[in-house]
Amino acid sequence: MTPQEARAHYNYLLTLCIRKEESFGPLTLTFLKEQDLDGLGLLPEEQFNLYMAVAEVFAAEPKRYTQKLECLQKAMALLCRSGQQDPGLTQHLSQEIQRTTAELDLYNEAMRSTRAQPGTDRTGEKYRVLVESDMADYFLSVAQKRASAYYQNKFKLSKEAKTAQHFPSAARKFEPDNPAVQKEFAGACAPFMAVRTSALHLMLPFDLKISRRPDDALEAGLRIWYATMGYSFPLRYAMGRLCSWYDDQVVDLALDDPHLIFVSASLVKETELGRVERSMPSDVPMEIGLPRAFLDGTNALGPFIQVGCNFKVWFDAAAISLLIQGAPDLHEYGLQGGAGLLTRTYATEKVPAYAQAVKEPWAEGLSFNFVNMHLQLLPGADEALVPYNTPIFSVLPVVGRQQVKFEPRPV
């Protein structure tokens, strides 16, 4: 920006300020942060005007006060440089800095936890969730890095959006094409982002496709189910007919039957799998064998397809529960996920599982369960394709309802 352009922009910003335009705050703060105002020839008095004006239009939210305090402090420094001897203005500005500092301290104190850190017991030790998995490197490390990158790329706010968030919009005009005032993005919502960034994410190192037709099945393998509410049955396709998965008995169904579900997988596409201990077919390379092993461990619960992950969790059910649910963005791929709360060990395992729970010293007092993916096509959707390394299910530590009492606030 040249000095002439800076002067024109300065006048433009003052015009926006006089008109109380919504874009004044974002544009001015960006100008102040990104430009060398002294080098562009703006006088200290002019810079002071901008800093004071923008400090007055920050949103009345303490989380914005760090930026506001910085503007006030720079305005005070410019006031000293300008040579203006106005004790009243100096006193007013000093009081504003003190008030903003005090309010910011109140905010920081309220936000600072004085109790034990979340997720810890009374001794300060973090609650532990122990995991047994034949792909621990992928699920606990690689997948979490991929999930973080996925959500950052998808929801990270632009610099302009972050700046616009600092300012309210009491007097708004219809300006949908003005990027300076665009701040209402999904990534700007703290709870929205927290459920995406604070969970443990389960995903797959290959593409997964679920459809109502066998067309364009993925190359690594295909499983077929007759699936409806209350009943499901695995099928295979042989000699031009649908047959029972168990005994090859021919089943009288057309391939366009609305209750048929076709599940297929691509070759492994993740190159950083780490150690894999899962049993796989020996007649094909690992890139095909691993997806087929997942498909062979897949089942159906009525209309839901259950993808087994061999992901077993051990936790202190007296302290925490584990919420298992489909990833928040799963609907974008044509799927909806089931949800469940693991509050204890459920009586659905074989005897050796219970024997392990009482014999292993580390398992003393812990409940256990498996975390699987339960996926169903959205109503009206004929197929869904989830690319590899896309978060599919989330695991969130929570407190169970039985450990919480809801009551009115004390008067």
Secondary structure as the mmCIF struct_conf table of DSSP 4:
data_model
#
loop_
_struct_conf.conf_type_id
_struct_conf.id
_struct_conf.beg_label_comp_id
_struct_conf.beg_label_asym_id
_struct_conf.beg_label_seq_id
_struct_conf.end_label_comp_id
_struct_conf.end_label_asym_id
_struct_conf.end_label_seq_id
HELX_RH_AL_P HELX_RH_AL_P1 PRO A 3 ILE A 18
TURN_TY1_P TURN_TY1_P1 ARG A 19 LYS A 20
TURN_TY1_P TURN_TY1_P2 GLU A 22 SER A 23
HELX_RH_AL_P HELX_RH_AL_P2 PHE A 24 GLU A 34
BEND BEND1 GLN A 35 GLN A 35
TURN_TY1_P TURN_TY1_P3 LEU A 37 GLY A 41
HELX_RH_AL_P HELX_RH_AL_P3 PRO A 44 GLU A 56
TURN_TY1_P TURN_TY1_P4 VAL A 57 VAL A 57
BEND BEND2 PHE A 58 PHE A 58
BEND BEND3 ALA A 60 ALA A 60
HELX_RH_3T_P HELX_RH_3T_P1 PRO A 62 ARG A 64
HELX_RH_AL_P HELX_RH_AL_P4 TYR A 65 SER A 82
TURN_TY1_P TURN_TY1_P5 GLY A 83 GLY A 83
HELX_RH_AL_P HELX_RH_AL_P5 PRO A 87 MET A 111
BEND BEND4 ARG A 112 ARG A 112
BEND BEND5 ARG A 115 ALA A 116
HELX_LH_PP_P HELX_LH_PP_P1 GLN A 117 GLN A 117
TURN_TY1_P TURN_TY1_P6 PRO A 118 GLY A 119
STRN STRN1 THR A 120 THR A 120
TURN_TY1_P TURN_TY1_P7 ARG A 122 THR A 123
BEND BEND6 GLY A 124 GLY A 124
HELX_LH_PP_P HELX_LH_PP_P2 GLU A 125 GLU A 125
STRN STRN2 LYS A 126 LYS A 126
HELX_LH_PP_P HELX_LH_PP_P3 TYR A 127 TYR A 127
STRN STRN3 VAL A 129 SER A 133
TURN_TY1_P TURN_TY1_P8 ASP A 134 MET A 135
HELX_RH_AL_P HELX_RH_AL_P6 ALA A 136 ASP A 137
HELX_RH_PI_P HELX_RH_PI_P1 TYR A 138 VAL A 142
HELX_RH_AL_P HELX_RH_AL_P7 ALA A 143 PHE A 155
HELX_LH_PP_P HELX_LH_PP_P4 LYS A 156 SER A 158
HELX_RH_AL_P HELX_RH_AL_P8 LYS A 159 ALA A 164
TURN_TY1_P TURN_TY1_P9 GLN A 165 HIS A 166
BEND BEND7 PHE A 167 PHE A 167
BEND BEND8 ALA A 170 ALA A 171
TURN_TY1_P TURN_TY1_P10 PRO A 176 ASP A 177
HELX_RH_3T_P HELX_RH_3T_P2 PRO A 179 VAL A 181
HELX_RH_3T_P HELX_RH_3T_P3 ALA A 186 ALA A 188
HELX_RH_AL_P HELX_RH_AL_P9 ALA A 190 THR A 197
BEND BEND9 SER A 198 ALA A 199
STRN STRN4 LEU A 200 LEU A 202
BEND BEND10 PRO A 205 PHE A 206
STRN STRN5 LEU A 208 SER A 211
BEND BEND11 ARG A 212 ARG A 213
TURN_TY1_P TURN_TY1_P11 ASP A 215 ASP A 216
TURN_TY1_P TURN_TY1_P12 GLU A 219 ALA A 220
STRN STRN6 GLY A 221 THR A 228
TURN_TY1_P TURN_TY1_P13 MET A 229 GLY A 230
STRN STRN7 TYR A 231 ALA A 238
TURN_TY1_P TURN_TY1_P14 MET A 239 GLY A 240
STRN STRN8 ARG A 241 SER A 244
TURN_TY1_P TURN_TY1_P15 TRP A 245 ASP A 247
STRN STRN9 VAL A 250 VAL A 250
TURN_TY1_P TURN_TY1_P16 LEU A 255 ASP A 256
TURN_TY1_P TURN_TY1_P17 PRO A 258 HIS A 259
STRN STRN10 LEU A 260 ALA A 265
BEND BEND12 THR A 271 THR A 271
TURN_TY1_P TURN_TY1_P18 SER A 282 ASP A 283
BEND BEND13 VAL A 284 VAL A 284
HELX_RH_AL_P HELX_RH_AL_P10 MET A 286 ASP A 296
TURN_TY1_P TURN_TY1_P19 GLY A 297 GLY A 297
STRN STRN11 THR A 298 LEU A 301
TURN_TY1_P TURN_TY1_P20 GLY A 302 PRO A 303
STRN STRN12 PHE A 304 PHE A 315
TURN_TY1_P TURN_TY1_P21 ALA A 317 ALA A 319
STRN STRN13 SER A 321 GLY A 326
TURN_TY1_P TURN_TY1_P22 PRO A 328 ASP A 329
HELX_RH_3T_P HELX_RH_3T_P4 LEU A 330 TYR A 333
TURN_TY1_P TURN_TY1_P23 GLY A 334 GLY A 334
STRN STRN14 LEU A 335 GLY A 337
STRN STRN15 ALA A 339 LEU A 342
BEND BEND14 ARG A 344 ARG A 344
BEND BEND15 ALA A 347 ALA A 347
BEND BEND16 GLU A 349 GLU A 349
HELX_RH_AL_P HELX_RH_AL_P11 VAL A 351 LYS A 359
HELX_RH_3T_P HELX_RH_3T_P5 PRO A 361 ALA A 363
TURN_TY1_P TURN_TY1_P24 GLU A 364 GLY A 365
STRN STRN16 SER A 367 LEU A 377
HELX_LH_PP_P HELX_LH_PP_P5 LEU A 378 LEU A 378
TURN_TY1_P TURN_TY1_P25 PRO A 379 GLY A 380
BEND BEND17 ASP A 382 ASP A 382
STRN STRN17 GLU A 383 VAL A 386
TURN_TY1_P TURN_TY1_P26 TYR A 388 ASN A 389
STRN STRN18 PHE A 393 VAL A 398
HELX_RH_3T_P HELX_RH_3T_P6 ARG A 401 GLN A 403
HELX_LH_PP_P HELX_LH_PP_P6 PRO A 408 PRO A 410
#
